[in-house]
Amino acid sequence: MTQSDLIRFFATIDVQDIALVGGKNASLGELYRHLTSEGVRIPNGFAVTTEAYRRHLAAAGGVPAVRALFEGLDPRDVGDLARRAAAARRLLTDTPLAPALRAAILEGYKVLRKEYGEDVSLAVRSSATAEDLPTASFAGQHDSYLAIRGEQALLDACRRCFASLFNDRAVHYRLEQGLGPADAALSVGVMKMVRSDQAASGVMFSLDTESGFRDVVFITGSYGLGETVVQGAVVPDEFYVFKPTFEAGRRAVLRRSLGAKTVKMVYAGDGPQTTTRTVPVPDEDRARFCLRDEDVLTLADMAIKVERHYSRRAGQPRPMDMEWALDGEDGALYLVQARPETVVSRVAGNVLEEYRLRGRGKVLASGRAIGARIGSGQVRVIADTGHLAEFRDGEVLVAEDTTPDWEPVMARAGAIVTRHGGRTCHAAIVARELGVPAVVGVDAGFETLATGNLVTVSCAEGEVGRIYEGAIPFDIVRTDLSTLARPATRILINIGNPAVAFDTSRIPNDGVGLARMEFIINESIGIHPMAIAHPERIDDPEVARELARRTRGYESPSHFFIERLSEGIATIAAAFYPKPVIVRLSDFKSNEYAALIGGRTFEPAEANPMLGFRGAARYLHPAYADGFALECAAVRRVCADMGLSNVRIMVPFCRRVEEGRAIVARLAELGLRRGEHGLALYLMCEIPNNVLSIDAFARDFDGFSIGTNDLTQLTLGVDRDSAIVASSYDERDPGVKAMIRLAVEGCQRNRCYSGLCGQAPSDYPEIAEFLVELGIDSMSLNPDAVLAVTRQVLEIERRLGRAPRPASESGAHGPE
């Protein structure tokens, strides 16, 4: 047998060599051979081949010995599986490596020491023939050893990797995939160890792992070695980069989230058994992101290149799952693993599945939702692997975190809850693959989850997963989108929460008719814009401390506000790109603004805020001028710097034509000039004077979106916040409908965009029918009403003799 039969360097292998070097090593070779020239940095190394493994297994008794050990195994018997798997591992660890194999491995080690220096430390990683495939991922099933130095330590680590083919979780997973216990072989990768213990590491995907949205790179990271992220020991930082604008030259982080990053894993010494330890992260490091923006963008560039390469080879789109590491010694970013993403990318894109709770209950705890499903059952708290045998089918598994040893039990769970972890931790990855709802990163309320309690775990309410007390009924609604035509009337969506934008964009739509800026300010910032602009005016020490705490780590409070608001708007715009996204400038009332941190310093006390200091008049007033400038700076960053040219601006509650003209001029002063870079300005048509003076308003605005909530209030003289006169509030009133008719006809007369973004068509089918008959360009609906109203509109248009648009055509009608 030649040395090339026993070891192969990465430069000599690629994805066609899976049978020889396993999935992980084949992918590393593919990257090293084909992408290093494009700037994708891979640590050099070599693979100990599967042929070497088979010869080692033969020396230990061969396949017959392994099959005999597992004869008659019931995979559900966790204890019996563990005993048999341990015996199989002993066969391999008790057998010494053959002299020829030892010599080949040590010769490879010599080559790496020559390239990286005598003191180079190594990562020794298992690479099975049945892992990292396009249709299945065996990630984490087998062992890896880090910071290996010295010949004997390297040889011991290789032998232990061979034995890890029979780890409990690996055997169970193969059986679940229809493979026999001995139906796989294992290669070992030996490569330069990236010193991420001195910097950071993490996981990234070339799509969004929750929604399957494919136009982003999703990156997670934390300090130290990557095991803390994968195992779920930390809540990592998260970053998104939007691929279409990135590739067009607009290099910007789309969205980011600061993780707790409470601990990090660092080296504790050399050898295969005691190589790492976990230490606390200092508070000042926890308060900042583990990556600079330029690092995030470098990783995104690598991810796009890797996905493009693998997709080209496969002849079809191939989203990728990658591991990265930042070397604290040379400051370089490396990819240390890449494999096809195997869960959300395989979900049928033409079927929309929605889980809906029929009611609500007491919320016991909450965390990060994984998936969008709901499950219920009795809680089973498992403290460690020694108690896994206590678990019963269908129970809700509750644990601090999980590792691959837990997978046989996780497959039988009705839902999973962990105290630690982010969206790329072990529990999250396995839950997605199994289709089990999971909530990770649960802190407050975790202790209330006691064994035997009946709970409902809901991941169907957006980014936040909730654990409710008791069994709450829920429905599962499946819609075949391939059969749903597009009506001639454009159907847009109302949205405020960026966290649900990617998922919401799967609903058939023609864009966003109302993106609520105030929702982003309230949820992502929580501070009054004027308090951001003028923190020196805050005289309450407690408020000043909270403002300083929230903006810590940023160059200034203004930078904090602009970044957070722009990333929220940009996330919505990216989710629906290139369809139009109409962003309404903030429309808080004075009492709502006052509820923000620092708000009481800047807001007047008004008897009727609904008719007071709001909308265009607020933007033009000196008391809010600097706050409005911050809003506009955020929108300008989205359009100009981030390249999201599908954003339109909508001005709410503009009372008079002169006021409208003044706000258009003020927007231009702040860098948002109508017509520049395709920017369109719309007016919220919600005051009777907007309707009566629509010909004059149309000289300054490109279109109008009818807001039925305020238009009904002001037409009927009804305070919509007053319960005592609520019975008089009705959008179906003939007077309100007359105003709507005049508005649509005014838009048609002036050849400008007409839309409606109020609640009325969602609640009342007859209003939807009325709008279609008027020939309105679009109506914007809450997400839960889109499918039903779309079907209704199609039927109305059929009766009117209007042909539907092709299913592939979408996009809101608007000025070209």
Backbone hydrogen bonds, N-H to C=O, Kabsch-Sander energy under -0.5 kcal/mol:
donor,donor_aa,acceptor,acceptor_aa,energy
5,D,2,T,-1.2
6,L,2,T,-0.6
6,L,3,Q,-1.3
7,I,3,Q,-2.8
8,R,47,A,-2.1
10,F,45,G,-2.5
12,T,9,F,-2.4
13,I,10,F,-1.5
17,D,14,D,-2.3
18,I,15,V,-0.8
20,L,17,D,-0.9
21,V,17,D,-2.6
22,G,18,I,-2.8
23,G,128,A,-2.6
25,N,21,V,-0.6
26,A,22,G,-2.1
27,S,23,G,-2.0
28,L,24,K,-2.2
29,G,25,N,-2.7
30,E,26,A,-2.2
31,L,27,S,-2.5
32,Y,28,L,-2.9
33,R,29,G,-2.9
34,H,30,E,-2.1
35,L,31,L,-2.4
36,T,31,L,-0.8
38,E,35,L,-1.4
39,G,36,T,-1.5
40,V,35,L,-2.0
41,R,39,G,-0.8
46,F,190,V,-2.7
47,A,8,R,-3.1
48,V,188,V,-3.7
49,T,6,L,-2.6
49,T,47,A,-0.7
50,T,20,L,-3.1
53,Y,49,T,-1.6
54,R,50,T,-2.9
55,R,51,E,-1.9
56,H,52,A,-2.0
57,L,53,Y,-3.0
58,A,54,R,-2.6
59,A,55,R,-1.8
60,A,56,H,-1.0
60,A,57,L,-0.5
61,G,58,A,-1.3
62,G,57,L,-3.0
65,A,61,G,-0.7
65,A,62,G,-0.6
66,V,62,G,-1.3
67,R,63,V,-2.8
68,A,64,P,-2.1
69,L,65,A,-1.5
70,F,66,V,-1.4
71,E,67,R,-0.6
71,E,68,A,-0.7
73,L,70,F,-1.8
77,D,74,D,-2.4
78,V,76,R,-1.4
81,L,77,D,-2.5
82,A,78,V,-2.2
83,R,79,G,-1.9
84,R,80,D,-2.2
85,A,81,L,-2.7
86,A,82,A,-2.2
87,A,83,R,-1.6
88,A,84,R,-1.9
89,R,85,A,-2.2
90,R,86,A,-2.0
91,L,87,A,-1.3
92,L,88,A,-0.9
92,L,89,R,-0.6
93,T,89,R,-2.5
94,D,90,R,-2.1
95,T,92,L,-0.5
102,R,98,A,-2.5
103,A,99,P,-2.5
104,A,100,A,-2.0
105,I,101,L,-2.5
106,L,102,R,-2.4
107,E,103,A,-1.9
108,G,104,A,-2.0
109,Y,105,I,-2.2
110,K,106,L,-1.8
111,V,107,E,-1.6
112,L,108,G,-1.9
113,R,109,Y,-2.2
114,K,110,K,-1.8
115,E,111,V,-1.7
116,Y,112,L,-2.8
117,G,113,R,-1.9
120,V,117,G,-1.8
122,L,148,I,-2.2
123,A,191,M,-2.8
124,V,122,L,-0.5
124,V,145,Y,-3.4
125,R,123,A,-0.6
125,R,189,G,-2.7
126,S,143,D,-1.3
127,S,187,S,-2.7
129,T,185,A,-2.7
131,E,128,A,-1.2
133,L,136,A,-1.9
136,A,133,L,-0.5
141,Q,138,F,-2.0
145,Y,124,V,-3.3
148,I,122,L,-2.6
154,L,150,G,-1.9
155,L,151,E,-2.3
156,D,152,Q,-2.5
157,A,153,A,-2.1
158,C,154,L,-2.1
159,R,155,L,-2.0
160,R,156,D,-2.1
161,C,157,A,-2.1
162,F,158,C,-2.2
163,A,159,R,-1.9
164,S,160,R,-1.5
165,L,162,F,-1.4
166,F,163,A,-2.1
167,N,164,S,-1.9
171,V,167,N,-2.5
172,H,168,D,-2.5
173,Y,169,R,-2.4
174,R,170,A,-2.2
175,L,171,V,-2.2
176,E,172,H,-2.3
177,Q,173,Y,-1.8
178,G,175,L,-1.5
179,L,174,R,-3.1
183,D,180,G,-1.8
187,S,127,S,-3.0
188,V,48,V,-2.0
189,G,125,R,-3.8
190,V,46,F,-3.1
191,M,123,A,-2.2
192,K,44,N,-2.2
193,M,121,S,-2.9
194,V,192,K,-0.6
196,S,194,V,-2.5
198,Q,195,R,-1.3
199,A,196,S,-1.7
200,A,326,L,-0.7
201,S,222,S,-2.3
202,G,324,W,-2.1
203,V,220,T,-0.9
204,M,322,M,-3.0
205,F,218,F,-2.7
206,S,320,M,-2.1
208,D,213,F,-2.7
209,T,207,L,-0.5
212,G,208,D,-2.0
217,V,241,V,-2.5
218,F,205,F,-2.6
218,F,216,V,-0.5
219,I,217,V,-0.5
219,I,239,F,-2.9
220,T,203,V,-3.2
221,G,237,D,-1.9
222,S,201,S,-2.3
224,G,196,S,-0.7
224,G,199,A,-1.6
225,L,265,M,-2.5
228,T,225,L,-1.1
229,V,226,G,-0.8
230,V,226,G,-2.2
231,Q,227,E,-3.0
232,G,228,T,-0.6
233,A,228,T,-1.7
234,V,228,T,-1.2
237,D,221,G,-2.6
238,E,257,S,-2.5
239,F,219,I,-2.6
240,Y,255,R,-2.6
241,V,217,V,-1.8
243,K,215,D,-2.7
243,K,241,V,-0.6
246,F,242,F,-1.9
247,E,243,K,-2.7
248,A,244,P,-0.7
249,G,246,F,-1.5
250,R,245,T,-2.7
251,R,249,G,-1.2
252,A,250,R,-1.0
254,L,240,Y,-2.3
255,R,240,Y,-1.2
257,S,238,E,-2.5
261,K,235,V,-1.7
264,K,279,V,-2.5
265,M,223,Y,-0.5
266,V,277,R,-2.9
268,A,275,T,-2.8
269,G,275,T,-1.0
277,R,266,V,-2.5
279,V,264,K,-2.8
281,V,262,T,-2.5
285,D,282,P,-0.8
286,R,282,P,-2.0
287,A,283,D,-1.7
288,R,285,D,-1.2
295,D,292,R,-0.5
296,V,292,R,-2.2
297,L,293,D,-2.4
298,T,294,E,-1.7
299,L,295,D,-2.4
300,A,296,V,-2.3
301,D,297,L,-2.1
302,M,298,T,-2.0
303,A,299,L,-2.8
304,I,300,A,-2.5
305,K,301,D,-2.0
306,V,302,M,-2.7
307,E,303,A,-2.7
308,R,304,I,-2.5
309,H,305,K,-2.3
310,Y,306,V,-2.6
311,S,307,E,-2.5
312,R,308,R,-2.2
313,R,309,H,-2.1
314,A,310,Y,-2.2
315,G,311,S,-1.7
316,Q,311,S,-1.1
321,D,339,R,-3.6
322,M,204,M,-3.5
323,E,337,Q,-2.2
324,W,202,G,-2.3
325,A,334,Y,-2.4
326,L,200,A,-3.1
327,D,325,A,-0.6
327,D,332,A,-2.8
328,G,195,R,-2.4
328,G,326,L,-0.5
331,G,327,D,-1.7
334,Y,325,A,-2.7
335,L,41,R,-2.7
336,V,323,E,-2.5
336,V,334,Y,-0.5
337,Q,323,E,-1.1
339,R,321,D,-2.5
341,E,319,P,-2.4
346,R,343,V,-1.4
347,V,344,V,-1.1
351,V,348,A,-0.9
352,L,350,N,-0.5
352,L,479,T,-3.0
353,E,351,V,-0.6
354,E,352,L,-0.5
354,E,477,V,-2.9
355,Y,372,A,-0.5
356,R,475,D,-2.7
358,R,473,P,-2.8
359,G,473,P,-0.5
364,L,362,K,-0.7
364,L,467,I,-3.1
365,A,467,I,-1.2
366,S,444,A,-0.8
367,G,465,G,-2.1
368,R,440,V,-3.2
369,A,367,G,-0.5
369,A,463,E,-2.6
370,I,438,A,-2.5
371,G,369,A,-0.5
375,G,457,V,-2.3
377,G,455,V,-2.1
379,V,453,N,-2.8
380,R,396,V,-2.6
382,I,380,R,-0.6
382,I,398,V,-2.6
383,A,381,V,-0.6
387,H,384,D,-2.0
388,L,385,T,-1.3
390,E,387,H,-1.8
391,F,388,L,-1.7
394,G,412,R,-3.3
395,E,392,R,-1.9
396,V,378,Q,-3.0
397,L,395,E,-0.8
397,L,415,A,-2.3
398,V,380,R,-2.2
399,A,417,V,-2.3
402,T,231,Q,-0.6
406,W,403,T,-2.4
407,E,404,P,-1.4
409,V,406,W,-1.2
410,M,406,W,-2.1
411,A,407,E,-2.0
412,R,409,V,-1.6
413,A,410,M,-1.3
414,G,395,E,-2.5
415,A,395,E,-0.9
416,I,437,P,-2.0
417,V,397,L,-2.9
418,T,439,V,-2.2
419,R,399,A,-1.5
420,H,400,E,-2.5
425,C,422,G,-1.5
426,H,230,V,-2.6
429,I,425,C,-2.5
430,V,426,H,-2.6
431,A,427,A,-2.3
432,R,428,A,-2.2
433,E,429,I,-1.9
434,L,430,V,-2.4
435,G,431,A,-1.3
436,V,431,A,-2.3
438,A,370,I,-1.3
439,V,416,I,-2.3
440,V,368,R,-2.2
441,G,420,H,-1.3
442,V,418,T,-2.2
443,D,366,S,-0.6
443,D,441,G,-0.5
446,F,443,D,-1.9
448,T,445,G,-1.3
449,L,446,F,-1.6
450,A,448,T,-1.0
452,G,379,V,-2.7
453,N,450,A,-2.1
455,V,377,G,-2.4
456,T,468,Y,-2.0
457,V,375,G,-3.8
458,S,456,T,-0.6
458,S,466,R,-3.0
459,C,373,R,-2.4
459,C,457,V,-0.5
465,G,367,G,-2.5
465,G,463,E,-0.5
466,R,458,S,-2.2
467,I,365,A,-2.8
468,Y,456,T,-3.2
468,Y,466,R,-0.6
469,E,362,K,-2.6
470,G,454,L,-2.8
472,I,470,G,-0.7
475,D,356,R,-2.9
477,V,354,E,-3.2
478,R,476,I,-0.5
479,T,352,L,-2.5
481,L,350,N,-2.7
481,L,479,T,-1.0
482,S,350,N,-0.9
483,T,480,D,-1.0
484,L,481,L,-1.4
485,A,483,T,-0.7
486,R,805,R,-1.2
490,R,777,D,-2.4
492,L,490,R,-0.6
492,L,779,M,-2.5
493,I,511,G,-1.6
494,N,781,L,-3.1
495,I,514,L,-2.8
500,V,497,N,-1.4
501,A,498,P,-1.5
504,T,500,V,-2.7
505,S,501,A,-2.0
506,R,503,D,-1.5
507,I,504,T,-1.8
510,D,491,I,-2.2
512,V,580,P,-2.4
513,G,493,I,-1.3
513,G,511,G,-0.5
514,L,493,I,-1.2
515,A,582,I,-2.4
516,R,495,I,-1.7
516,R,514,L,-0.6
517,M,515,A,-0.9
517,M,584,R,-1.3
519,F,516,R,-0.6
520,I,516,R,-1.1
521,I,517,M,-2.2
522,N,518,E,-2.5
523,E,519,F,-2.7
524,S,520,I,-2.8
525,I,520,I,-0.7
525,I,521,I,-1.1
526,G,521,I,-3.7
528,H,597,I,-2.7
531,A,528,H,-0.7
532,I,528,H,-1.7
533,A,529,P,-2.2
534,H,530,M,-2.4
537,R,534,H,-1.8
538,I,535,P,-1.4
544,A,540,D,-2.4
545,R,541,P,-2.2
546,E,542,E,-2.0
547,L,543,V,-2.5
548,A,544,A,-2.2
549,R,545,R,-2.3
550,R,546,E,-2.4
551,T,547,L,-1.6
552,R,549,R,-0.8
554,Y,551,T,-1.7
560,F,556,S,-1.9
561,F,557,P,-2.4
562,I,558,S,-2.7
563,E,559,H,-2.4
564,R,560,F,-2.5
565,L,561,F,-2.6
566,S,562,I,-2.4
567,E,563,E,-2.2
568,G,564,R,-1.6
569,I,565,L,-2.4
570,A,566,S,-2.9
571,T,567,E,-1.9
572,I,568,G,-1.4
573,A,569,I,-2.5
574,A,570,A,-3.0
575,A,571,T,-2.0
576,F,572,I,-1.3
577,Y,573,A,-0.7
577,Y,574,A,-0.6
579,K,576,F,-2.2
581,V,646,N,-2.6
582,I,512,V,-2.4
583,V,581,V,-0.7
583,V,648,R,-3.2
584,R,515,A,-2.2
584,R,582,I,-0.6
585,L,650,M,-2.4
592,E,589,K,-0.5
593,Y,589,K,-2.8
594,A,590,S,-2.2
595,A,591,N,-0.7
596,L,593,Y,-1.6
597,I,526,G,-2.4
599,G,596,L,-2.5
600,R,594,A,-0.5
601,T,598,G,-0.9
602,F,599,G,-1.3
603,E,599,G,-1.4
606,E,604,P,-0.8
611,L,608,N,-1.7
612,G,609,P,-1.2
614,R,612,G,-1.9
616,A,652,P,-1.2
616,A,653,F,-0.8
617,A,614,R,-0.7
617,A,653,F,-0.6
618,R,614,R,-0.6
618,R,615,G,-0.7
619,Y,615,G,-1.8
620,L,616,A,-1.8
621,H,617,A,-0.7
621,H,618,R,-0.9
624,Y,621,H,-1.9
625,A,621,H,-0.9
628,F,624,Y,-2.6
629,A,625,A,-1.9
630,L,626,D,-1.3
631,E,627,G,-1.8
632,C,628,F,-2.4
633,A,629,A,-2.1
634,A,630,L,-1.9
635,V,631,E,-2.0
636,R,632,C,-2.9
637,R,633,A,-1.9
638,V,634,A,-1.8
639,C,635,V,-2.3
640,A,636,R,-3.1
641,D,636,R,-0.7
641,D,637,R,-0.6
642,M,637,R,-2.5
644,L,638,V,-2.1
645,S,643,G,-1.6
647,V,644,L,-1.2
648,R,581,V,-2.8
649,I,680,A,-2.1
650,M,583,V,-2.7
651,V,682,Y,-2.5
655,R,653,F,-0.7
660,G,656,R,-2.1
661,R,657,V,-2.4
662,A,658,E,-2.2
663,I,659,E,-2.2
664,V,660,G,-2.0
665,A,661,R,-1.8
666,R,662,A,-2.3
667,L,663,I,-2.5
668,A,664,V,-1.8
669,E,665,A,-2.1
670,L,666,R,-1.5
671,G,668,A,-1.7
672,L,667,L,-3.0
673,R,671,G,-0.6
675,G,679,L,-3.4
676,E,673,R,-1.9
678,G,675,G,-1.3
679,L,676,E,-1.5
682,Y,649,I,-3.5
683,L,703,G,-2.2
684,M,651,V,-2.9
685,C,683,L,-0.8
685,C,705,S,-2.2
686,E,684,M,-1.4
690,N,687,I,-2.0
691,V,687,I,-1.1
692,L,688,P,-2.7
693,S,689,N,-2.2
694,I,691,V,-1.3
696,A,693,S,-0.7
697,F,693,S,-2.4
698,A,694,I,-2.1
699,R,696,A,-1.3
700,D,697,F,-1.8
701,F,697,F,-1.1
702,D,681,L,-3.1
703,G,681,L,-0.7
704,F,753,Y,-2.5
705,S,683,L,-2.2
706,I,704,F,-0.5
706,I,755,G,-3.4
707,G,685,C,-1.5
708,T,706,I,-0.9
711,L,707,G,-2.1
712,T,708,T,-2.2
713,Q,709,N,-1.7
714,L,710,D,-2.7
715,T,711,L,-1.9
716,L,712,T,-2.5
717,G,713,Q,-1.0
718,V,713,Q,-1.9
720,R,718,V,-0.8
722,S,719,D,-1.9
723,A,721,D,-0.6
726,A,723,A,-1.1
728,S,725,V,-1.9
729,Y,726,A,-1.8
730,D,728,S,-0.7
733,D,730,D,-1.7
737,K,733,D,-2.5
738,A,734,P,-2.1
739,M,735,G,-1.8
740,I,736,V,-2.3
741,R,737,K,-2.6
742,L,738,A,-2.4
743,A,739,M,-2.1
744,V,740,I,-2.6
745,E,741,R,-2.7
746,G,742,L,-2.1
747,C,743,A,-2.1
748,Q,744,V,-2.5
749,R,745,E,-2.4
750,N,746,G,-1.8
751,R,748,Q,-0.8
752,C,747,C,-2.4
753,Y,702,D,-1.4
755,G,704,F,-1.9
756,L,778,S,-0.7
757,C,706,I,-2.4
758,G,706,I,-0.6
762,S,759,Q,-0.9
763,D,759,Q,-1.6
764,Y,760,A,-3.0
767,I,764,Y,-1.2
768,A,764,Y,-1.5
769,E,765,P,-2.4
770,F,766,E,-2.0
771,L,767,I,-2.4
772,V,768,A,-2.1
773,E,769,E,-2.3
774,L,770,F,-1.6
775,G,771,L,-1.0
775,G,772,V,-0.8
776,I,771,L,-1.9
777,D,754,S,-0.6
778,S,754,S,-1.2
779,M,490,R,-2.1
780,S,756,L,-3.7
781,L,492,L,-2.4
785,A,782,N,-2.3
786,V,782,N,-0.7
786,V,783,P,-1.0
789,V,785,A,-2.5
790,T,786,V,-2.6
791,R,787,L,-2.1
792,Q,788,A,-2.0
793,V,789,V,-2.9
794,L,790,T,-2.4
795,E,791,R,-1.8
796,I,792,Q,-2.3
797,E,793,V,-2.9
798,R,794,L,-1.9
799,R,795,E,-2.0
800,L,796,I,-1.8
801,G,797,E,-0.6
801,G,798,R,-1.0
802,R,797,E,-3.0
805,R,486,R,-2.9
809,E,806,P,-1.8
810,S,808,S,-0.5
812,A,510,D,-1.2
